[in-house]
Amino acid sequence: MSFVADLRVVLRGRDFRRLFSTRLVSQFSDGIFQFGVTGFAFFSPESQTTALEVAAGLAVLLLPYSVLGPFVGVFIDRWSRRQILVVAPFIRGMLLLVAAGLVIADVPDAWFYGAALAVLGVNRFFLAALGASLPHVVPPERLISANAVVPTSGTVATFIGAGLGFLLREIFGGADAGVALLLVTSGVVFTMSALVARTMDRQLLGPWPDPNRPQARQALRNVVTGLADGAKHLVRRRVAAATMGAMATHRFLFGMCTALGIILYRYYFTDGDADAALRGIGLVVVAAGVGTALAVVITPYATERFGIERWVQIALVAAGVLTAALVLPFQEWGLPLAGFVLGLAGQSVKICADTTVQRDVEDIYRGRAFSIYDMLFNGMYVLAAALSAAILPPNGKSYAVVVIISLGYPVAAFAYRMITTRSRADVV
């Protein structure tokens, strides 16, 4: 079924429309916030961004999702999810006002990053509550369609929010006052999601009372044990593990591309002009977003023609070859094209990984498998940025980094092929 057909099916439900609207408004706000943080951290005219600062900024943006992700479910399964969706936006809004005040006060960056981490920590609870609430507003026979629609639509909303953030920055300016206004705008928009969530009944989204549920402290200890059990199960499901590994490898190499692109635009292509650099990297983000959207359209047809395993290999090899061709000349025109290629290839691999884990992992382990997946998805990206900080030169022009990226993709494709082929042979 196509994306449009899936969307038509699930939008028939009134409660789904309300939950879906809550997500779209919140992720639209996320786009504004992420653009504001990115501009402040990497493209502030008053600062000199280094690869190490890029790594730190990406860690702030992504580590809450990796570290908190497996543990928030303990509380999501105990607190009213509808109330989380109503209360969290107001907490996040207040934190964004604090962050805006810190920017205006020109405090050390560590204080701002601390506030941003708090904002993203609250957001982790909010997104987890949205995900856990979906089965309560969609009939079981439509859940697959809903899962196909919701993440893609949320990503599109985030890109649109980032686009508005770019336009607002042009109006407000890139100085501290402009960044503060972006953060306040994000907070106001996010608070609107609480107004949408309030239209749902307080009991609609669960969780239902369970007298056999363990105490929260025991449940938190069980998370660690559960992750270990999930990892052991994945070892026995080698195709799912290999596809997840392919996705993790892409995220690592894509993280290196991100750090490389930010530093190149900041110092090599624009000679330190922060505004020009931000416009350039914004074009790369738009191109990557177009590639991501296109992957959603073509991957179902590609996997039907080639199969999931061959399509993953094609995507990885194409990403490596085309990245080398487009980036090694170190011309500004090559990076948006590379962003498009990596957006298309990366989202193709992600769709295949999602499908494989859902298909091959037993239901009792599936939640834990996706927790591991989530940790790898963001953790590898941050790890790559940290490695880039150690090896990138001040202006970002590094043939070695491009070679690592370009060779890493086909090597990952070869390893994936070896594992999946051996797995099929063992089954036979």
C-alpha positions as a Markdown table, in Angstrom:
| # | Residue | x | y | z |
|---|---|---|---|---|
| 1 | Met | 0.0 | 0.0 | 0.0 |
| 2 | Ser | 1.3 | 3.5 | -0.9 |
| 3 | Phe | 1.9 | 6.3 | 1.6 |
| 4 | Val | -1.1 | 8.3 | 0.4 |
| 5 | Ala | -3.4 | 5.2 | 0.7 |
| 6 | Asp | -2.1 | 4.5 | 4.2 |
| 7 | Leu | -2.7 | 8.1 | 5.2 |
| 8 | Arg | -6.3 | 8.0 | 3.9 |
| 9 | Val | -7.0 | 4.8 | 5.8 |
| 10 | Val | -5.8 | 6.0 | 9.2 |
| 11 | Leu | -7.1 | 9.5 | 9.0 |
| 12 | Arg | -10.6 | 8.1 | 9.2 |
| 13 | Gly | -10.2 | 7.7 | 12.9 |
| 14 | Arg | -11.1 | 10.9 | 15.0 |
| 15 | Asp | -8.8 | 10.0 | 17.9 |
| 16 | Phe | -5.9 | 9.1 | 15.5 |
| 17 | Arg | -6.3 | 12.5 | 13.9 |
| 18 | Arg | -6.0 | 14.2 | 17.3 |
| 19 | Leu | -2.9 | 12.2 | 18.3 |
| 20 | Phe | -1.4 | 12.7 | 14.8 |
| 21 | Ser | -2.0 | 16.4 | 15.0 |
| 22 | Thr | -0.3 | 16.5 | 18.4 |
| 23 | Arg | 2.8 | 14.8 | 16.8 |
| 24 | Leu | 2.9 | 17.1 | 13.8 |
| 25 | Val | 2.7 | 20.3 | 15.8 |
| 26 | Ser | 5.4 | 19.0 | 18.2 |
| 27 | Gln | 7.8 | 17.9 | 15.5 |
| 28 | Phe | 7.3 | 21.1 | 13.6 |
| 29 | Ser | 8.4 | 22.9 | 16.8 |
| 30 | Asp | 11.3 | 20.5 | 17.0 |
| 31 | Gly | 12.5 | 21.6 | 13.6 |
| 32 | Ile | 12.5 | 25.3 | 14.7 |
| 33 | Phe | 14.4 | 24.3 | 17.9 |
| 34 | Gln | 16.9 | 22.1 | 16.2 |
| 35 | Phe | 17.7 | 24.8 | 13.7 |
| 36 | Gly | 18.0 | 27.4 | 16.4 |
| 37 | Val | 20.4 | 25.2 | 18.4 |
| 38 | Thr | 22.4 | 24.3 | 15.3 |
| 39 | Gly | 22.7 | 27.9 | 14.3 |
| 40 | Phe | 23.9 | 28.9 | 17.8 |
| 41 | Ala | 26.3 | 26.0 | 18.2 |
| 42 | Phe | 27.9 | 25.9 | 14.8 |
| 43 | Phe | 27.1 | 29.1 | 12.9 |
| 44 | Ser | 27.2 | 31.9 | 15.4 |
| 45 | Pro | 29.0 | 34.9 | 13.9 |
| 46 | Glu | 30.6 | 35.5 | 17.4 |
| 47 | Ser | 32.1 | 32.0 | 17.7 |
| 48 | Gln | 34.8 | 30.0 | 16.0 |
| 49 | Thr | 33.4 | 26.5 | 15.6 |
| 50 | Thr | 35.8 | 23.6 | 15.8 |
| 51 | Ala | 35.2 | 19.9 | 15.0 |
| 52 | Leu | 35.3 | 19.2 | 18.7 |
| 53 | Glu | 32.5 | 21.7 | 19.3 |
| 54 | Val | 30.5 | 20.1 | 16.4 |
| 55 | Ala | 30.8 | 16.7 | 18.3 |
| 56 | Ala | 29.7 | 18.3 | 21.5 |
| 57 | Gly | 26.7 | 20.0 | 19.8 |
| 58 | Leu | 25.6 | 16.7 | 18.2 |
| 59 | Ala | 26.0 | 14.9 | 21.5 |
| 60 | Val | 23.6 | 17.4 | 23.1 |
| 61 | Leu | 21.1 | 17.0 | 20.3 |
| 62 | Leu | 21.2 | 13.2 | 20.2 |
| 63 | Leu | 22.5 | 11.6 | 23.4 |
| 64 | Pro | 19.2 | 12.0 | 25.4 |
| 65 | Tyr | 17.5 | 9.8 | 22.8 |
| 66 | Ser | 20.2 | 7.2 | 23.2 |
| 67 | Val | 20.7 | 7.2 | 27.0 |
| 68 | Leu | 17.1 | 7.9 | 28.1 |
| 69 | Gly | 15.3 | 6.0 | 25.4 |
| 70 | Pro | 15.3 | 2.5 | 27.0 |
| 71 | Phe | 14.3 | 3.8 | 30.4 |
| 72 | Val | 11.5 | 6.2 | 29.7 |
| 73 | Gly | 9.1 | 3.3 | 29.0 |
| 74 | Val | 9.1 | 2.4 | 32.7 |
| 75 | Phe | 7.4 | 5.7 | 33.5 |
| 76 | Ile | 5.4 | 5.9 | 30.3 |
| 77 | Asp | 3.7 | 2.7 | 31.4 |
| 78 | Arg | 2.9 | 4.2 | 34.8 |
| 79 | Trp | 1.8 | 7.7 | 34.2 |
| 80 | Ser | -1.2 | 8.9 | 32.2 |
| 81 | Arg | 0.1 | 9.2 | 28.6 |
| 82 | Arg | -2.5 | 11.9 | 27.8 |
| 83 | Gln | -1.4 | 13.9 | 30.8 |
| 84 | Ile | 2.3 | 13.6 | 29.6 |
| 85 | Leu | 1.2 | 15.0 | 26.3 |
| 86 | Val | -0.6 | 17.9 | 28.0 |
| 87 | Val | 2.0 | 18.7 | 30.7 |
| 88 | Ala | 5.3 | 18.1 | 28.9 |
| 89 | Pro | 4.9 | 20.9 | 26.4 |
| 90 | Phe | 4.5 | 23.5 | 29.2 |
| 91 | Ile | 7.6 | 22.2 | 31.0 |
| 92 | Arg | 9.5 | 22.3 | 27.7 |
| 93 | Gly | 8.2 | 25.8 | 27.0 |
| 94 | Met | 9.5 | 27.0 | 30.3 |
| 95 | Leu | 12.9 | 25.4 | 29.7 |
| 96 | Leu | 13.1 | 27.0 | 26.3 |
| 97 | Leu | 12.4 | 30.4 | 28.0 |
| 98 | Val | 15.3 | 29.6 | 30.4 |
| 99 | Ala | 17.5 | 28.7 | 27.4 |
| 100 | Ala | 16.6 | 31.9 | 25.6 |
| 101 | Gly | 17.4 | 33.9 | 28.7 |
| 102 | Leu | 20.8 | 32.2 | 29.0 |
| 103 | Val | 21.5 | 33.1 | 25.4 |
| 104 | Ile | 20.6 | 36.8 | 26.0 |
| 105 | Ala | 22.7 | 36.8 | 29.2 |
| 106 | Asp | 25.7 | 35.5 | 27.2 |
| 107 | Val | 26.5 | 32.9 | 29.8 |
| 108 | Pro | 29.2 | 30.2 | 29.1 |
| 109 | Asp | 28.0 | 27.7 | 26.4 |
| 110 | Ala | 28.0 | 24.9 | 28.9 |
| 111 | Trp | 25.0 | 26.5 | 30.6 |
| 112 | Phe | 23.1 | 26.7 | 27.4 |
| 113 | Tyr | 23.9 | 23.1 | 26.5 |
| 114 | Gly | 22.6 | 22.0 | 29.9 |
| 115 | Ala | 19.3 | 23.8 | 29.2 |
| 116 | Ala | 19.1 | 22.2 | 25.8 |
| 117 | Leu | 19.8 | 18.8 | 27.2 |
| 118 | Ala | 16.9 | 19.3 | 29.7 |
| 119 | Val | 14.6 | 20.4 | 26.8 |
| 120 | Leu | 15.5 | 17.3 | 24.8 |
| 121 | Gly | 15.1 | 15.0 | 27.8 |
| 122 | Val | 11.5 | 16.2 | 28.2 |
| 123 | Asn | 11.0 | 15.7 | 24.5 |
| 124 | Arg | 12.2 | 12.1 | 24.8 |
| 125 | Phe | 9.3 | 11.5 | 27.3 |
| 126 | Phe | 6.9 | 13.2 | 25.0 |
| 127 | Leu | 7.8 | 11.2 | 21.8 |
| 128 | Ala | 7.8 | 8.0 | 23.8 |
| 129 | Ala | 4.3 | 8.7 | 25.0 |
| 130 | Leu | 3.2 | 9.4 | 21.5 |
| 131 | Gly | 4.6 | 6.1 | 20.3 |
| 132 | Ala | 3.1 | 4.1 | 23.1 |
| 133 | Ser | -0.3 | 5.8 | 22.6 |
| 134 | Leu | -0.7 | 4.9 | 18.9 |
| 135 | Pro | -2.3 | 1.4 | 19.5 |
| 136 | His | -5.0 | 3.1 | 21.6 |
| 137 | Val | -6.3 | 5.2 | 18.7 |
| 138 | Val | -5.8 | 2.8 | 15.8 |
| 139 | Pro | -7.5 | -0.6 | 15.3 |
| 140 | Pro | -5.1 | -3.5 | 15.2 |
| 141 | Glu | -5.6 | -4.1 | 11.5 |
| 142 | Arg | -4.6 | -0.5 | 10.7 |
| 143 | Leu | -1.6 | -0.4 | 12.9 |
| 144 | Ile | 0.9 | -1.2 | 10.2 |
| 145 | Ser | -0.5 | 1.6 | 8.0 |
| 146 | Ala | -0.3 | 4.0 | 10.9 |
| 147 | Asn | 3.3 | 3.0 | 11.6 |
| 148 | Ala | 4.1 | 3.6 | 7.9 |
| 149 | Val | 2.5 | 7.1 | 8.0 |
| 150 | Val | 3.5 | 8.6 | 11.3 |
| 151 | Pro | 7.3 | 8.6 | 11.3 |
| 152 | Thr | 7.5 | 9.9 | 7.7 |
| 153 | Ser | 5.0 | 12.7 | 8.4 |
| 154 | Gly | 6.8 | 13.6 | 11.6 |
| 155 | Thr | 10.1 | 13.8 | 9.7 |
| 156 | Val | 8.5 | 16.0 | 7.0 |
| 157 | Ala | 7.1 | 18.3 | 9.8 |
| 158 | Thr | 10.5 | 18.6 | 11.3 |
| 159 | Phe | 12.0 | 19.6 | 8.0 |
| 160 | Ile | 9.3 | 22.2 | 7.5 |
| 161 | Gly | 9.9 | 23.5 | 11.0 |
| 162 | Ala | 13.6 | 23.8 | 10.2 |
| 163 | Gly | 12.7 | 25.7 | 7.0 |
| 164 | Leu | 10.6 | 28.2 | 9.0 |
| 165 | Gly | 13.5 | 28.5 | 11.5 |
| 166 | Phe | 15.8 | 29.4 | 8.6 |
| 167 | Leu | 13.3 | 32.1 | 7.4 |
| 168 | Leu | 12.8 | 33.4 | 11.0 |
| 169 | Arg | 16.6 | 33.6 | 11.4 |
| 170 | Glu | 16.8 | 35.8 | 8.3 |
| 171 | Ile | 14.2 | 38.1 | 9.9 |
| 172 | Phe | 15.5 | 38.0 | 13.5 |
| 173 | Gly | 19.2 | 37.9 | 12.6 |
| 174 | Gly | 21.9 | 35.4 | 13.7 |
| 175 | Ala | 22.9 | 37.3 | 16.8 |
| 176 | Asp | 22.0 | 36.1 | 20.3 |
| 177 | Ala | 18.7 | 38.0 | 20.3 |
| 178 | Gly | 17.7 | 36.2 | 17.1 |
| 179 | Val | 18.6 | 32.8 | 18.6 |
| 180 | Ala | 16.6 | 33.6 | 21.7 |
| 181 | Leu | 13.5 | 34.6 | 19.6 |
| 182 | Leu | 13.8 | 31.3 | 17.7 |
| 183 | Leu | 13.8 | 29.3 | 21.0 |
| 184 | Val | 10.8 | 31.3 | 22.3 |
| 185 | Thr | 8.9 | 30.7 | 19.0 |
| 186 | Ser | 9.6 | 27.0 | 19.3 |
| 187 | Gly | 8.3 | 26.9 | 22.8 |
| 188 | Val | 5.1 | 28.7 | 21.9 |
| 189 | Val | 4.5 | 26.3 | 19.0 |
| 190 | Phe | 5.2 | 23.3 | 21.1 |
| 191 | Thr | 2.8 | 24.5 | 23.8 |
| 192 | Met | 0.1 | 24.4 | 21.1 |
| 193 | Ser | 0.5 | 20.6 | 20.9 |
| 194 | Ala | -0.8 | 20.5 | 24.5 |
| 195 | Leu | -4.0 | 22.2 | 23.5 |
| 196 | Val | -4.5 | 19.6 | 20.8 |
| 197 | Ala | -3.8 | 16.8 | 23.3 |
| 198 | Arg | -6.3 | 18.2 | 25.7 |
| 199 | Thr | -9.1 | 17.4 | 23.2 |
| 200 | Met | -8.6 | 13.7 | 24.0 |
| 201 | Asp | -10.1 | 11.9 | 26.9 |
| 202 | Arg | -7.8 | 11.5 | 29.9 |
| 203 | Gln | -8.1 | 7.7 | 29.9 |
| 204 | Leu | -8.0 | 7.2 | 26.2 |
| 205 | Leu | -4.2 | 6.6 | 25.8 |
| 206 | Gly | -3.7 | 4.4 | 28.8 |
| 207 | Pro | -1.9 | 2.8 | 30.5 |
| 208 | Trp | -4.4 | 0.3 | 31.9 |
| 209 | Pro | -4.0 | -0.7 | 35.6 |
| 210 | Asp | -1.9 | -3.9 | 36.1 |
| 211 | Pro | -1.6 | -5.3 | 39.6 |
| 212 | Asn | 1.2 | -7.6 | 38.5 |
| 213 | Arg | 3.4 | -4.7 | 37.2 |
| 214 | Pro | 6.7 | -4.6 | 39.1 |
| 215 | Gln | 7.8 | -1.6 | 41.1 |
| 216 | Ala | 9.5 | 1.2 | 39.2 |
| 217 | Arg | 12.9 | 0.6 | 40.8 |
| 218 | Gln | 12.7 | -3.1 | 39.9 |
| 219 | Ala | 11.5 | -2.2 | 36.4 |
| 220 | Leu | 14.5 | 0.1 | 35.8 |
| 221 | Arg | 16.8 | -2.7 | 36.8 |
| 222 | Asn | 14.9 | -5.0 | 34.4 |
| 223 | Val | 15.6 | -2.6 | 31.6 |
| 224 | Val | 19.3 | -3.4 | 31.7 |
| 225 | Thr | 18.7 | -7.1 | 31.9 |
| 226 | Gly | 16.1 | -6.9 | 29.1 |
| 227 | Leu | 18.5 | -5.1 | 26.8 |
| 228 | Ala | 21.0 | -7.9 | 27.3 |
| 229 | Asp | 18.4 | -10.5 | 26.6 |
| 230 | Gly | 17.4 | -8.5 | 23.5 |
| 231 | Ala | 21.0 | -8.4 | 22.3 |
| 232 | Lys | 21.3 | -12.2 | 22.8 |
| 233 | His | 18.1 | -12.8 | 20.8 |
| 234 | Leu | 19.4 | -10.6 | 18.0 |
| 235 | Val | 22.6 | -12.6 | 17.8 |
| 236 | Arg | 20.4 | -15.6 | 16.9 |
| 237 | Arg | 18.5 | -13.6 | 14.3 |
| 238 | Arg | 21.5 | -12.8 | 12.1 |
| 239 | Val | 19.6 | -11.2 | 9.2 |
| 240 | Ala | 17.9 | -8.7 | 11.5 |
| 241 | Ala | 21.1 | -8.1 | 13.4 |
| 242 | Ala | 23.0 | -7.6 | 10.1 |
| 243 | Thr | 20.5 | -5.2 | 8.7 |
| 244 | Met | 20.5 | -3.2 | 12.0 |
| 245 | Gly | 24.3 | -3.2 | 11.7 |
| 246 | Ala | 24.1 | -1.8 | 8.2 |
| 247 | Met | 21.9 | 1.0 | 9.5 |
| 248 | Ala | 24.3 | 1.7 | 12.4 |
| 249 | Thr | 27.2 | 1.8 | 9.9 |
| 250 | His | 25.4 | 4.3 | 7.8 |
| 251 | Arg | 24.7 | 6.5 | 10.8 |
| 252 | Phe | 28.4 | 6.4 | 11.7 |
| 253 | Leu | 29.5 | 7.3 | 8.2 |
| 254 | Phe | 26.7 | 9.9 | 7.9 |
| 255 | Gly | 27.9 | 11.4 | 11.2 |
| 256 | Met | 31.3 | 11.8 | 9.8 |
| 257 | Cys | 29.8 | 13.5 | 6.7 |
| 258 | Thr | 27.8 | 15.9 | 8.9 |
| 259 | Ala | 30.9 | 17.0 | 10.8 |
| 260 | Leu | 32.9 | 17.3 | 7.6 |
| 261 | Gly | 30.1 | 19.3 | 5.9 |
| 262 | Ile | 29.7 | 21.8 | 8.8 |
| 263 | Ile | 33.4 | 22.6 | 9.0 |
| 264 | Leu | 33.8 | 22.8 | 5.2 |
| 265 | Tyr | 31.0 | 25.3 | 4.9 |
| 266 | Arg | 32.1 | 27.2 | 8.0 |
| 267 | Tyr | 35.7 | 27.7 | 6.9 |
| 268 | Tyr | 36.6 | 26.3 | 3.5 |
| 269 | Phe | 33.8 | 27.3 | 1.2 |
| 270 | Thr | 32.8 | 30.6 | 2.9 |
| 271 | Asp | 36.0 | 31.8 | 4.5 |
| 272 | Gly | 34.4 | 32.1 | 7.9 |
| 273 | Asp | 31.1 | 33.8 | 6.8 |
| 274 | Ala | 28.7 | 32.3 | 9.3 |
| 275 | Asp | 25.5 | 33.3 | 7.5 |
| 276 | Ala | 26.7 | 32.1 | 4.1 |
| 277 | Ala | 27.8 | 28.8 | 5.8 |
| 278 | Leu | 24.4 | 28.3 | 7.3 |
| 279 | Arg | 22.7 | 28.9 | 4.0 |
| 280 | Gly | 25.0 | 26.4 | 2.4 |
| 281 | Ile | 24.4 | 23.7 | 5.0 |
| 282 | Gly | 20.7 | 24.5 | 4.9 |
| 283 | Leu | 20.7 | 23.6 | 1.2 |
| 284 | Val | 22.4 | 20.3 | 2.0 |
| 285 | Val | 19.7 | 19.5 | 4.7 |
| 286 | Val | 16.9 | 20.3 | 2.2 |
| 287 | Ala | 18.6 | 18.0 | -0.4 |
| 288 | Ala | 18.9 | 15.2 | 2.2 |
| 289 | Gly | 15.2 | 15.7 | 3.1 |
| 290 | Val | 14.2 | 15.3 | -0.6 |
| 291 | Gly | 16.3 | 12.1 | -0.8 |
| 292 | Thr | 14.7 | 10.8 | 2.4 |
| 293 | Ala | 11.2 | 11.5 | 1.1 |
| 294 | Leu | 12.0 | 9.9 | -2.3 |
| 295 | Ala | 13.3 | 6.7 | -0.5 |
| 296 | Val | 9.8 | 6.4 | 1.1 |
| 297 | Val | 8.3 | 6.2 | -2.3 |
| 298 | Ile | 10.8 | 4.0 | -4.2 |
| 299 | Thr | 11.9 | 1.5 | -1.5 |
| 300 | Pro | 8.6 | -0.5 | -1.5 |
| 301 | Tyr | 9.0 | -1.0 | -5.2 |
| 302 | Ala | 12.7 | -1.6 | -5.1 |
| 303 | Thr | 12.4 | -4.2 | -2.4 |
| 304 | Glu | 9.7 | -5.9 | -4.3 |
| 305 | Arg | 11.9 | -6.1 | -7.4 |
| 306 | Phe | 15.3 | -6.8 | -5.8 |
| 307 | Gly | 14.4 | -8.1 | -2.3 |
| 308 | Ile | 15.4 | -6.4 | 1.0 |
| 309 | Glu | 18.9 | -7.8 | 1.2 |
| 310 | Arg | 19.9 | -6.8 | -2.4 |
| 311 | Trp | 18.4 | -3.4 | -2.0 |
| 312 | Val | 20.4 | -2.7 | 1.2 |
| 313 | Gln | 23.6 | -3.7 | -0.6 |
| 314 | Ile | 22.7 | -1.5 | -3.6 |
| 315 | Ala | 22.0 | 1.5 | -1.4 |
| 316 | Leu | 25.2 | 1.1 | 0.6 |
| 317 | Val | 27.5 | 0.7 | -2.5 |
| 318 | Ala | 25.8 | 3.6 | -4.3 |
| 319 | Ala | 26.3 | 5.8 | -1.3 |
| 320 | Gly | 30.0 | 5.1 | -1.1 |
| 321 | Val | 30.7 | 5.4 | -4.8 |
| 322 | Leu | 28.7 | 8.6 | -5.3 |
| 323 | Thr | 30.0 | 10.2 | -2.1 |
| 324 | Ala | 33.5 | 9.8 | -3.4 |
| 325 | Ala | 32.6 | 11.2 | -6.8 |
| 326 | Leu | 30.7 | 14.2 | -5.4 |
| 327 | Val | 32.8 | 15.2 | -2.4 |
| 328 | Leu | 36.4 | 14.4 | -3.3 |
| 329 | Pro | 36.7 | 17.4 | -5.7 |
| 330 | Phe | 35.8 | 19.6 | -2.6 |
| 331 | Gln | 33.5 | 21.9 | -4.6 |
| 332 | Glu | 30.5 | 23.5 | -3.0 |
| 333 | Trp | 28.1 | 22.1 | -5.5 |
| 334 | Gly | 28.9 | 18.5 | -4.6 |
| 335 | Leu | 27.7 | 18.6 | -1.0 |
| 336 | Pro | 24.0 | 19.1 | -1.7 |
| 337 | Leu | 24.1 | 16.3 | -4.2 |
| 338 | Ala | 25.9 | 14.1 | -1.7 |
| 339 | Gly | 23.3 | 15.0 | 0.9 |
| 340 | Phe | 20.5 | 13.9 | -1.5 |
| 341 | Val | 22.3 | 10.6 | -2.2 |
| 342 | Leu | 22.9 | 9.9 | 1.5 |
| 343 | Gly | 19.4 | 10.8 | 2.4 |
| 344 | Leu | 18.0 | 8.5 | -0.2 |
| 345 | Ala | 20.4 | 5.6 | 0.6 |
| 346 | Gly | 20.2 | 6.0 | 4.4 |
| 347 | Gln | 16.4 | 6.1 | 4.5 |
| 348 | Ser | 16.2 | 3.1 | 2.2 |
| 349 | Val | 18.4 | 1.1 | 4.6 |
| 350 | Lys | 16.4 | 2.3 | 7.6 |
| 351 | Ile | 13.1 | 1.2 | 6.0 |
| 352 | Cys | 14.6 | -2.2 | 5.3 |
| 353 | Ala | 16.1 | -2.4 | 8.8 |
| 354 | Asp | 12.7 | -1.5 | 10.4 |
| 355 | Thr | 10.9 | -4.1 | 8.3 |
| 356 | Thr | 13.5 | -6.8 | 9.0 |
| 357 | Val | 13.4 | -6.3 | 12.7 |
| 358 | Gln | 9.6 | -6.3 | 12.7 |
| 359 | Arg | 9.6 | -9.4 | 10.6 |
| 360 | Asp | 12.3 | -11.6 | 12.1 |
| 361 | Val | 12.4 | -10.7 | 15.8 |
| 362 | Glu | 9.9 | -12.5 | 18.1 |
| 363 | Asp | 7.2 | -10.2 | 19.4 |
| 364 | Ile | 8.3 | -10.7 | 23.0 |
| 365 | Tyr | 11.8 | -9.3 | 22.2 |
| 366 | Arg | 10.7 | -6.7 | 19.6 |
| 367 | Gly | 10.5 | -3.7 | 22.0 |
| 368 | Arg | 14.0 | -4.4 | 23.4 |
| 369 | Ala | 15.4 | -4.9 | 19.9 |
| 370 | Phe | 14.1 | -1.5 | 18.9 |
| 371 | Ser | 15.5 | 0.0 | 22.1 |
| 372 | Ile | 19.0 | -1.3 | 21.0 |
| 373 | Tyr | 18.3 | 0.0 | 17.5 |
| 374 | Asp | 17.5 | 3.4 | 18.8 |
| 375 | Met | 20.7 | 3.5 | 20.9 |
| 376 | Leu | 22.8 | 2.5 | 17.9 |
| 377 | Phe | 21.0 | 4.9 | 15.6 |
| 378 | Asn | 21.9 | 8.0 | 17.6 |
| 379 | Gly | 25.0 | 6.7 | 19.5 |
| 380 | Met | 26.9 | 5.8 | 16.3 |
| 381 | Tyr | 26.2 | 9.3 | 14.9 |
| 382 | Val | 27.7 | 11.0 | 18.0 |
| 383 | Leu | 30.7 | 8.6 | 18.0 |
| 384 | Ala | 31.4 | 9.4 | 14.4 |
| 385 | Ala | 31.4 | 13.2 | 15.2 |
| 386 | Ala | 33.8 | 12.5 | 18.0 |
| 387 | Leu | 36.2 | 10.6 | 15.7 |
| 388 | Ser | 35.9 | 13.4 | 13.2 |
| 389 | Ala | 36.9 | 15.9 | 15.8 |
| 390 | Ala | 40.1 | 14.1 | 16.3 |
| 391 | Ile | 41.1 | 13.8 | 12.6 |
| 392 | Leu | 39.5 | 16.8 | 10.8 |
| 393 | Pro | 41.8 | 19.8 | 10.0 |
| 394 | Pro | 40.7 | 23.3 | 11.0 |
| 395 | Asn | 39.2 | 24.0 | 7.5 |
| 396 | Gly | 37.6 | 20.6 | 7.2 |
| 397 | Lys | 39.3 | 19.6 | 3.9 |
| 398 | Ser | 40.4 | 16.0 | 4.5 |
| 399 | Tyr | 40.8 | 13.5 | 1.8 |
| 400 | Ala | 41.4 | 10.8 | 4.4 |
| 401 | Val | 37.9 | 11.4 | 5.9 |
| 402 | Val | 36.2 | 11.2 | 2.5 |
| 403 | Val | 38.1 | 8.0 | 1.7 |
| 404 | Ile | 37.0 | 6.5 | 5.0 |
| 405 | Ile | 33.4 | 7.3 | 4.3 |
| 406 | Ser | 33.6 | 6.2 | 0.7 |
| 407 | Leu | 35.2 | 2.8 | 1.5 |
| 408 | Gly | 33.1 | 2.3 | 4.6 |
| 409 | Tyr | 29.9 | 1.9 | 2.7 |
| 410 | Pro | 30.9 | -0.8 | 0.3 |
| 411 | Val | 32.8 | -2.6 | 3.1 |
| 412 | Ala | 29.5 | -2.6 | 5.1 |
| 413 | Ala | 27.7 | -3.9 | 2.0 |
| 414 | Phe | 30.2 | -6.8 | 1.7 |
| 415 | Ala | 30.0 | -7.7 | 5.4 |
| 416 | Tyr | 26.2 | -7.6 | 5.2 |
| 417 | Arg | 26.1 | -9.8 | 2.2 |
| 418 | Met | 28.5 | -12.4 | 3.9 |
| 419 | Ile | 26.3 | -12.5 | 7.0 |
| 420 | Thr | 23.0 | -12.8 | 5.3 |
| 421 | Thr | 24.3 | -15.4 | 2.7 |
| 422 | Arg | 25.7 | -17.5 | 5.5 |
| 423 | Ser | 22.4 | -17.2 | 7.4 |
| 424 | Arg | 20.4 | -18.4 | 4.5 |
| 425 | Ala | 22.8 | -21.3 | 4.0 |
| 426 | Asp | 22.4 | -22.4 | 7.6 |
| 427 | Val | 18.6 | -22.3 | 7.3 |
| 428 | Val | 18.8 | -24.6 | 4.2 |
